[in-house]
């Protein structure tokens, strides 16, 4: 398994763990930003990964920036899931989607890489049907991004 895949898996696990944090809704971003480092460090120890490694650095980048952009990410996710409330999406699937939407919107990682990684992580930690669901959501977002770049559709 590649280092970036491992980092994405750790980022998903960290975001998933944060779903169970008791943070004040009014200060959600602040609370999550304060709690994630300890969770990420714990995950690194469990995986025997050095905290100063490139894997941890990339995982931290994904988690921190997903949290910082969580409102925008959830707004995009809400828009892409017309028939679903965010609360109805499995927490693990939502964590995978948040990390992947962050990567699609805010990084230069090629969309096929982001989508494939998300599907593989879903297959490993969730289910085959989760992989299909996540693929559909991320593919729809990628199409909107492409249209937006052509000046045809706002995201």
Buried (B, 14 or more C-beta within 10 A) or exposed (E): EEBBBBBBBBBBBBBBBBEEEEBEEEEBEEBBBEBBBEBBBEBBEEEEBEEEBEBBEBBBBBBBBBBBBBEBBBBBBEEBBEEEEEEEBBBBBBBBBBBBBBBBBBEEBEBEEBBBBBBBBBBEBBEEEBBEBBBEBBBEBBEBBEEEEEEEEEB
